[in-house]
Amino acid sequence: MAFYKTYKAEVFLDKRFLLGEGPAYDSRKDEILWVDIRTGTFCKWLCKEKKLEEVKTEQSIGAVVPAESGRYLAALTTGVFYLDENGLELICRPPELADNMRLNDAKCDPAGRFWFGTMRFFDSAPEGSLFCLDKDKNCRRMLAGPKTSNGMAWSSDRNKMYYIDSRERGVDVFDYDIDTGNITNRKRILETEGCVPDGMTIDDEGMLWIALWGGSRVIRFDPESEKIIGGIPVPSVNTTSCCFAGEKHDTLIITTSGEGFDDLAAGRIYCATPGVTGSPTQLYRDI
């Protein structure tokens, strides 16, 4: 039996969000970013000022990632947009994106490409896809058929990509080519029962931290042994995603969903110090 260690979660921000998701950390600006999907809100916590800023986008928003240019990339209902003080600027709308679909989770790979998934708004919509947006704004369809494209992470040796399709209740690994972005040799390494894997991140020891929707926790998973080796119990039933933040990158920020719950614990932002570090959020390389 693998050794299992439990870590403590604490409230990071005492405010409820309807569907908090997609946390990221911009180490240049010392800012923690996340979104509220249902209200279409981009949230930014200014760490030094201890101040929350919010921007309404008027669309569902799956994730926001910082770009090298200083702007942000936003995965919205109708496509990928630049987001800054001047508003929104469309970068791409994949032709496969039907009107009854939306963009969901997104993240940049070690080469600075922007990966994003799509999912159905309604059961009658087509299945989703996984896309990759290159520096030259070329948008490629990398994977067809995901039901709910979600968490992504890359190994420190840049040879593996980890990926979650939430409706399939599984975590998969691909061989990853950093030069081309191509992914091959898909393999299932974790299946969950009674809860759904959502967003995830990876620490500097190569372990995955996976938020479990319906599981009231974030688990620490060893992709080599394919064993769960730790966990962070969270007061909110639906934990959605996590990322490492802070000057030492040793604080795990955890987003949750408050949708459908009246208790004050649901929908808040939590944090934990699990004794390991993770890399700062990779920027989109647009300069």
C-alpha positions in Angstrom: 0.0 0.0 0.0 1.3 3.4 -1.0 2.0 5.9 1.9 -0.8 8.5 2.1 -0.2 11.9 3.7 -2.9 14.4 4.5 -2.4 18.2 4.3 -4.6 20.9 5.7 -6.6 23.4 3.7 -7.3 26.9 4.9 -9.5 29.7 3.6 -7.5 32.0 1.3 -10.2 34.4 0.3 -13.5 34.6 2.3 -15.8 35.2 -0.6 -18.0 32.8 -2.4 -17.9 32.2 -6.2 -20.5 30.4 -8.2 -18.1 28.3 -10.1 -14.5 29.2 -9.3 -12.0 27.6 -11.8 -8.7 27.8 -13.6 -6.3 29.2 -11.0 -2.9 30.5 -12.3 0.0 32.5 -10.9 1.8 35.3 -12.7 5.1 35.4 -10.9 6.2 38.6 -12.8 3.3 40.6 -11.2 2.8 38.5 -8.1 -0.8 38.0 -9.0 -3.1 35.0 -8.5 -5.7 34.6 -11.3 -8.9 32.6 -11.6 -12.3 32.7 -13.1 -15.9 32.4 -12.2 -17.3 30.5 -15.1 -21.0 31.0 -14.5 -20.8 34.8 -14.0 -18.2 35.3 -16.7 -15.8 37.0 -14.3 -12.0 37.2 -14.5 -10.6 37.5 -10.9 -7.2 38.8 -10.0 -5.7 38.8 -6.5 -2.9 41.3 -6.1 -0.7 39.6 -3.5 1.3 42.6 -2.4 -1.8 44.9 -2.1 -4.0 42.1 -0.8 -6.7 43.3 -3.1 -9.2 41.6 -5.4 -9.9 42.9 -8.9 -12.8 41.6 -11.0 -13.6 42.0 -14.7 -16.9 41.0 -16.2 -16.6 39.5 -19.7 -20.3 39.0 -20.5 -19.6 35.4 -21.6 -18.8 32.1 -19.8 -15.1 32.0 -19.2 -13.2 28.8 -18.8 -9.7 30.1 -17.9 -7.3 33.0 -18.1 -3.6 32.7 -18.7 -1.0 35.5 -18.7 0.9 36.3 -21.9 4.5 37.5 -22.2 3.2 40.8 -23.8 1.6 41.6 -20.5 -2.0 40.9 -21.6 -4.1 37.9 -20.8 -5.5 35.1 -22.9 -9.1 34.2 -22.0 -10.9 31.1 -23.0 -14.5 32.4 -23.5 -17.7 31.0 -24.9 -17.0 32.1 -28.5 -13.2 31.7 -28.8 -9.8 32.7 -27.5 -9.5 36.4 -26.8 -6.8 38.8 -25.6 -8.1 40.5 -22.4 -6.7 43.8 -21.1 -7.8 47.3 -19.9 -9.1 48.0 -23.4 -11.5 45.1 -23.4 -11.5 41.9 -25.6 -9.8 41.2 -28.8 -10.6 37.9 -30.7 -7.5 35.8 -31.5 -9.2 32.7 -32.9 -12.5 30.8 -33.0 -12.0 27.2 -34.0 -14.4 26.2 -36.9 -15.3 23.0 -34.9 -16.8 25.2 -32.1 -20.6 24.9 -32.5 -23.0 27.5 -31.1 -24.1 25.2 -28.3 -20.5 24.6 -27.1 -18.0 26.7 -25.0 -14.3 26.7 -24.2 -13.4 25.2 -20.8 -10.0 24.7 -19.1 -6.8 26.1 -20.7 -3.1 26.2 -20.0 0.2 26.9 -21.7 2.7 24.1 -22.4 6.5 24.5 -21.7 7.0 26.0 -25.2 4.4 28.7 -24.5 1.6 27.3 -26.7 -1.9 27.9 -25.4 -3.9 24.6 -25.0 -7.7 24.8 -24.5 -10.6 22.3 -24.5 -14.2 22.7 -25.6 -17.3 21.1 -24.1 -21.0 20.9 -24.7 -23.4 23.4 -23.2 -26.3 20.9 -23.7 -26.4 17.2 -24.2 -27.6 17.7 -27.8 -24.3 19.4 -28.7 -21.4 17.6 -30.4 -18.5 16.2 -28.4 -15.7 18.5 -27.6 -12.1 18.9 -28.8 -8.6 19.8 -27.5 -6.9 22.6 -29.4 -3.4 24.1 -29.4 -2.8 27.8 -30.3 0.8 28.4 -31.5 2.7 31.7 -31.2 1.8 32.6 -34.8 -1.9 32.3 -33.9 -2.2 29.0 -35.7 -4.9 26.9 -34.0 -4.6 23.2 -34.3 -7.1 20.5 -33.3 -5.0 18.0 -31.3 -7.7 15.7 -30.0 -11.3 15.0 -31.1 -14.1 13.6 -29.0 -13.4 14.6 -25.4 -16.7 15.0 -23.5 -15.5 17.5 -20.9 -11.9 18.6 -21.7 -10.3 19.7 -18.4 -7.0 19.6 -16.5 -3.5 19.6 -18.2 0.1 19.4 -16.9 3.5 18.6 -18.4 6.4 16.7 -16.9 9.6 18.5 -15.9 11.6 16.6 -18.6 9.1 17.9 -21.2 8.4 14.4 -22.5 4.9 13.8 -21.0 1.6 15.6 -21.1 -1.1 14.7 -18.6 -4.8 15.3 -19.5 -8.2 15.0 -17.9 -11.5 14.2 -19.6 -13.9 14.7 -16.7 -16.9 12.9 -18.0 -14.6 9.9 -18.7 -13.6 10.1 -15.0 -9.9 9.6 -15.9 -6.4 11.0 -16.1 -4.4 10.1 -19.2 -0.8 10.6 -20.2 0.6 11.2 -23.7 4.1 11.2 -25.1 4.7 14.9 -25.8 7.1 16.5 -28.4 8.0 20.0 -27.2 9.3 21.0 -30.7 6.0 20.3 -32.5 3.5 20.1 -29.6 2.3 16.7 -31.0 0.9 14.2 -28.5 0.9 10.4 -29.1 0.5 7.1 -27.3 -2.4 7.9 -25.0 -2.6 5.8 -21.8 -5.0 5.9 -18.9 -3.2 6.1 -15.5 -6.0 6.9 -13.1 -9.8 6.3 -13.0 -12.0 7.7 -10.2 -15.2 6.3 -8.7 -17.8 8.4 -6.9 -16.2 11.7 -7.9 -14.9 13.4 -11.0 -11.3 14.6 -11.8 -11.4 18.2 -12.7 -8.4 20.6 -12.9 -4.8 19.7 -11.9 -1.2 20.9 -11.6 2.2 19.3 -11.1 4.8 19.8 -8.4 8.6 19.8 -8.8 8.8 16.2 -7.7 6.7 15.2 -10.6 3.5 14.4 -8.6 0.1 15.5 -9.9 -2.3 17.4 -7.7 -5.9 16.7 -8.9 -9.0 18.4 -7.8 -12.0 16.1 -7.4 -15.4 17.4 -8.2 -17.8 15.7 -5.7 -14.8 14.4 -3.7 -14.2 17.3 -1.2 -10.5 17.1 -1.8 -7.4 17.5 -3.9 -5.3 14.4 -4.2 -1.6 14.0 -4.8 -1.0 11.3 -7.4 2.2 9.6 -8.5 2.0 9.1 -12.3 4.9 6.6 -12.3 3.5 4.2 -9.7 -0.1 5.2 -10.6 -0.8 5.5 -6.8 -2.6 8.2 -4.8 -0.1 9.2 -2.2 -1.6 12.2 -0.5 -4.6 14.5 -0.2 -6.0 17.8 1.0 -9.6 17.6 2.4 -11.5 20.7 1.4 -14.8 21.9 3.1 -16.4 22.4 -0.3 -17.8 19.3 -2.0 -16.9 20.4 -5.5 -13.2 21.2 -5.7 -12.4 22.4 -9.2 -8.7 23.1 -9.8 -5.4 24.1 -8.2 -2.0 25.8 -8.9 1.2 26.7 -7.0 1.6 30.3 -6.1 3.7 32.7 -4.0 7.3 33.9 -4.1 8.6 30.4 -3.3 5.8 28.7 -5.4 5.0 26.6 -2.3 1.4 27.6 -1.7 -1.3 25.5 -3.4 -4.3 27.6 -4.4 -7.5 25.6 -4.6 -10.7 26.8 -6.4 -14.2 25.4 -5.6 -17.8 25.7 -6.8 -20.6 27.2 -4.7 -23.3 26.3 -7.3 -26.2 24.4 -5.8 -25.0 24.8 -2.2 -26.1 27.2 0.6 -23.3 26.5 3.0 -20.6 29.2 3.2 -17.8 26.8 2.7 -18.8 26.1 -0.9 -17.3 28.4 -3.6 -14.5 29.9 -1.6 -10.8 30.0 -2.5 -8.6 27.8 -0.3 -4.9 27.3 0.1 -2.5 24.7 1.5 1.3 24.4 2.1 2.1 20.8 1.3 5.8 21.0 1.7 6.7 20.9 -2.0 7.0 23.5 -4.7 5.7 23.8 -8.2 6.7 25.8 -11.2 5.0 29.2 -11.9 2.4 29.4 -14.5 3.8 29.1 -18.0 3.2 32.3 -20.0 1.8 32.4 -23.6 4.7 33.4 -25.8 3.3 36.1 -28.0 6.5 38.3 -28.3 
